[in-house]
Amino acid sequence: MTNDPFMTKWIDGNPFITLLEQMKLTESELLGALEERDDAEEGFHLAPVATKITGLSKRFYIPPPYCYELYNHLYQMMLMGYLNRHPKTDDYDKYLHDIDSGAKKIREIPKPPLVIDAGTMSLATGRSGNGKSTLFDKLLGCFELKNHFHTPCAETGGRRLPQVLWVKVGIKSTRSQRPFLLSIINAIDEQLGSNLASRFPSATVGDEISYVIKMCRMVGLGLLVVDDVQFLLNAKKTKGANKLTNEFLEDLYNDLCVPMFLIGTPEVTDVFAEKGQLEQTERRLISNGFFQIPDYAPDSVTWAELVKASMLNFLCLKPDWLNEDVKQLIYYYCEGNIGKLKRLTGYLLKSQQKVKKENLPALLYEAHCGTHIRGESIKPRMMLGGRGTSSQKEVKNEPIVETQEKQPEPIEPKVQARLDRIKAFEQQDMED
């Protein structure tokens, strides 16, 4: 139990908040729970290539320096959401068993009681590949419940109160409302072992929204996390009442009265912060904080450890090969992005080429080219001996492949006419 007199007054027998307090981890406990380092075990360098590739993908994780800040923020959002949702004054959860068993229909359940100011929302953005989804999955995993029911007590009316602390869903590729709403119910079913999705209504969107709101309230949902929100459509530019838009998400947030955490790439600002967008959109979106998850800086301690582990533990390079020039080379190709570093390391593992000190720069460049589909994403070959100055020079004994630009082949008149028509149609669509 807390020693904070204000917290004691807020709790007032609320088992939701009591449970959160019992689960709270210290920073050292959290870091210990998040880190996964099979590569640091004795003899890992002798493991088969297939084992190293699997370990790199699934069993290699070093927590970023800001992970405890995000963990605390998730905790605070759940706590604030539960302050105004107290089971001893709201027995709405009692209908859950009747709904799940089919004894009652969702239409027979009354509208949830009004909750004043229970919602709070945050947004986290970061480049693709910098570990946003992985980090949130691991942080949310620290709020897992072994038993989804509170012990019966006077505050719960003697009932075994079901609770889901959080669910995480993603924006579906269809970008329509029904699959998104159904994914929330499926996530609840997965945690409770229930079958609420089988009774998901198929009449109108209004019924579907009502069903989701009632189910989330019944199970005491503490936090709704929505990933890939950059795929939302802008309501001002989208036709179709059933499309998944930023306006629809705002309306759901207002009615659900459950804290929400949105995750996306920087492109999310094209949807939520475009010129002409209502000011209330921004206010609601970041009512409880805006986090920009950065790529690692060259001098970051965590980045240095990631590079060291990738090169020495997985690729088994000699420590003296990993000098400042090679570290600069790796950062140049990866830009401090974890996903790019893992792809580069995995490529070199799969190629099974003999890595030597002399050919290491050439192999790094080959791996960089081999892990990018778009040609414009491939950086020019990096030369050692300088930091982007005229003093750079090619590494000796390194094979240099010179390429000549190919002249474009002439296009037949019929093909060119077709391409012109397509461009005209595209231009017309953009104007519309």
Secondary structure by P-SEA (a helix, b strand, c coil): ccccaaaaaaacccaaaaaaaaacccaaaaaaacccccccccccccccaaaaaaaacccbbbbccaaaaaaaaaaaaaaaaaccccccccccccaaaaaaacccccccccccccccccbbbbbbbbcccccaaaaaaaaaaaacccccccccccccccccbbbbcccccccccccccaaaaaaaaaaaaaaaccccccccccccaaaaaaaaaaaaaaacccbbbbcccccccccccccccccccaaaaaaaaaaacbbbbbbbccccccccccccccaaaaaaacccccccccccccccaaaaaaaaaacccccccccccccaaaaaaaaaaacccaaaaaaaaaaaaaacccccccaaaaaaaaaaaaaccccccccccccccccccccccccccbbbbbbbbbccccccaaaaaaaaaaaaaaaaaaac
